[in-house]
Amino acid sequence: MSPHQTWYSRVLPLAAAVSLAASCLPTVQSGAFKVHKASLEDASAKVTERAVFELECPKEKLELVVLGATSPDIYGNQYPNQIGVTGCDHKAIYVQTNASGWVMNTESSNQKK
């Protein structure tokens, strides 16, 4: 066997396994989007932390839903980039930015004055 054949015989199965693993990442349905599960869990934790502070609402009363997601990558995986939050008579939309992470984009209140 030549050195090139040996190299290919080792690299190609590894590349195929990595490609298959990336295409089989666990996903979860949130709103109209089927997104990468671990990314949603990470985003939800970060958005919840901000929403508790900004909306002055305990996390137990917050409901989150994906409102926007990235275009599918080469494996068909989508990642959340907009999350809607409702709770304590507030609604807010958080968007993911490159520089600041998750930030509130809009907020409305249904509180009676």
Secondary structure per residue as TSV (DSSP state, phi and psi in degrees):
chain	resnum	aa	ss	phi	psi
A	1	M	-	360.0	133.4
A	2	S	-	-76.8	162.0
A	3	P	H	-58.7	-35.7
A	4	H	H	-67.2	-41.5
A	5	Q	H	-64.5	-38.2
A	6	T	H	-64.6	-44.8
A	7	W	H	-61.2	-49.1
A	8	Y	H	-62.2	-40.0
A	9	S	H	-65.7	-21.6
A	10	R	H	-91.4	-39.5
A	11	V	H	-78.3	-42.7
A	12	L	H	-60.6	-45.8
A	13	P	H	-62.5	-36.9
A	14	L	H	-65.2	-45.0
A	15	A	H	-61.9	-40.9
A	16	A	H	-64.4	-40.4
A	17	A	H	-65.8	-41.7
A	18	V	H	-64.7	-43.7
A	19	S	H	-62.3	-44.2
A	20	L	H	-64.7	-42.1
A	21	A	H	-63.2	-41.8
A	22	A	H	-66.7	-33.5
A	23	S	H	-78.7	-12.5
A	24	C	T	-109.7	23.6
A	25	L	-	-63.1	141.7
A	26	P	-	-62.2	136.7
A	27	T	E	-122.6	164.2
A	28	V	E	-143.2	145.6
A	29	Q	E	-85.8	129.0
A	30	S	E	-140.6	115.3
A	31	G	T	63.3	-133.5
A	32	A	T	-89.9	6.3
A	33	F	E	-117.4	141.5
A	34	K	E	-106.1	106.5
A	35	V	E	-119.0	163.3
A	36	H	E	-59.7	123.1
A	37	K	H	-61.1	-49.4
A	38	A	H	-63.8	-36.5
A	39	S	H	-66.0	-40.1
A	40	L	H	-65.4	-41.7
A	41	E	H	-62.1	-43.4
A	42	D	H	-64.6	-47.3
A	43	A	H	-63.2	-42.2
A	44	S	H	-62.1	-40.2
A	45	A	H	-63.9	-43.2
A	46	K	H	-68.9	-43.3
A	47	V	H	-66.7	-41.6
A	48	T	H	-59.8	-44.5
A	49	E	H	-58.5	-43.4
A	50	R	H	-69.9	-42.5
A	51	A	H	-65.6	-37.9
A	52	V	H	-55.9	-44.3
A	53	F	H	-73.5	-51.2
A	54	E	H	-72.8	-34.1
A	55	L	T	-95.4	-4.3
A	56	E	T	50.6	55.3
A	57	C	-	-139.3	131.4
A	58	P	-	-64.0	147.2
A	59	K	G	-60.4	-27.6
A	60	E	G	-64.5	-21.5
A	61	K	G	-99.0	0.9
A	62	L	-	-91.9	140.9
A	63	E	E	-122.0	130.7
A	64	L	E	-115.7	145.0
A	65	V	E	-146.4	141.4
A	66	V	E	-73.8	126.3
A	67	L	E	-106.7	-16.6
A	68	G	E	-155.6	151.2
A	69	A	E	-144.1	160.5
A	70	T	-	-65.8	162.5
A	71	S	-	-64.5	149.5
A	72	P	-	-58.3	138.7
A	73	D	-	-77.4	-172.8
A	74	I	T	-64.2	-15.7
A	75	Y	T	-100.1	0.0
A	76	G	S	89.3	4.8
A	77	N	-	-81.3	138.8
A	78	Q	-	-115.8	151.2
A	79	Y	-	-127.8	138.6
A	80	P	E	-65.0	139.3
A	81	N	E	-133.6	-2.3
A	82	Q	E	-142.5	129.0
A	83	I	E	-129.9	128.5
A	84	G	E	-91.6	139.7
A	85	V	E	-127.0	131.1
A	86	T	E	-125.3	146.2
A	87	G	E	163.5	146.8
A	88	C	T	52.7	44.2
A	89	D	T	61.9	27.0
A	90	H	E	-124.8	152.4
A	91	K	E	-132.0	136.7
A	92	A	E	-143.8	153.0
A	93	I	E	-117.9	127.5
A	94	Y	E	-109.5	136.3
A	95	V	E	-120.6	148.7
A	96	Q	E	-89.1	129.0
A	97	T	E	-115.8	156.1
A	98	N	T	-69.9	-38.5
A	99	A	T	-84.7	-38.6
A	100	S	T	-115.8	5.3
A	101	G	E	75.8	-137.5
A	102	W	E	-90.0	125.5
A	103	V	E	-131.8	149.6
A	104	M	E	-71.3	129.8
A	105	N	E	-99.2	-42.7
A	106	T	E	-143.8	155.6
A	107	E	E	-149.9	140.5
A	108	S	E	-134.5	155.6
A	109	S	E	-128.2	139.1
A	110	N	-	-106.7	16.9
A	111	Q	-	-70.9	138.9
A	112	K	-	-87.8	133.7
A	113	K	-	-99.1	360.0
